[in-house]
Amino acid sequence: MLVVYVGALLFVLVMGAISIVGYRYWIKPAAYLDRVGARTLDGFSELAVEGPAEQSGVTRVIQRVGAAVPVTPEKVRSMRRKLIAAGYRSQSAVTLMYGIQVASAAVVGLFTALIFSTTQPYGAEIVVLVSLLFAVGGYFLPNEILLMLIQRRRQVLRYSLPDALDLLVICVEAGLGLDQAIMDVSDELRITHPELSEEFALVNLELRAGSRRSEALRNLDERTGETELKKLVSILIQTDRFGTSIAQALRTHSDFMRVKRRQIAEEKAGKVGVKLVFPIFFFILPSMFLVTVGPALLQLFSELFPMMKGIENR
């Protein structure tokens, strides 16, 4: 009977959560858009992200702390460049990042001091010194996590680029210009590859704002920092400058990227044998030795030791 009550309670909780989320992000915005005469079938994600999100009290405190951190304009520009490469483009991203660094240092330092003061019989000087060292490590920890996020986003962009190149080739060969092709590819990749779709959408917005095509493409390279996108930008700028076929250049680059990815996969497959030496030697061979030789050794010891005792008694 208890299982039935628990299942009914979980069902009610899940249905309540789904109802609240659906009302907040779908029913209520749809009713509002219907009243003002707008379309309501643009997708759940667009309705969910419309309007600025309200910041919590913790976020506002962290932002104020980050705003009080004394940093030079060069460091601010460098941090903003890193955050943009990781996908964070809000105006408060830099101050939040510095606030997170200060909060991380404080939390790690206090936690280390609490642990060492309660579990280890050290003096106050050693506890303070160790806490300061851990606080310095906690200050630089968010920066390392940010670098990991940058590398992860660049990898996602690199893996999604061949599909975008195929769509660009199709659009250009169908007679579209490069600007319209970039806009169509951005719309088509919105669900499957949202990161690359967002970058192409930014390129399209810069072109609409009046920027030159070469400048918008170079901004794409500077925002992401991905080497494959840098090669694509160079190819597009050169074809636009010399008037060569964009479709042929894109098709050649797409084939090159697929061959390169296959070669990288073959290289990783060739390294598997070498990388498996240590796990096999330290984990698999001892267990196999224990299973195969263990019973024979036990039988040998059980028969050999009594014989040795008999010889000693004689």
HELIX and SHEET records of a PDB file:
HELIX    1   1 LEU A    2  GLY A   22  1                                  21    
HELIX    2   2 TYR A   23  ILE A   27  3                                   5    
HELIX    3   3 LYS A   28  VAL A   36  1                                   9    
HELIX    4   4 PHE A   44  VAL A   49  1                                   6    
HELIX    5   5 GLY A   57  ALA A   67  1                                  11    
HELIX    6   6 PRO A   73  ALA A   86  1                                  14    
HELIX    7   7 ALA A   93  THR A  119  1                                  27    
HELIX    8   8 ALA A  124  GLU A  173  1                                  50    
HELIX    9   9 LEU A  178  GLU A  188  1                                  11    
HELIX   10  10 PRO A  194  ARG A  208  1                                  15    
HELIX   11  11 ARG A  213  THR A  224  1                                  12    
HELIX   12  12 THR A  227  PHE A  242  1                                  16    
HELIX   13  13 ILE A  246  LYS A  275  1                                  30    
HELIX   14  14 VAL A  277  PRO A  279  1                                   3    
HELIX   15  15 ILE A  280  ILE A  284  3                                   5    
HELIX   16  16 LEU A  285  ASN A  313  1                                  29    
END                                                                             
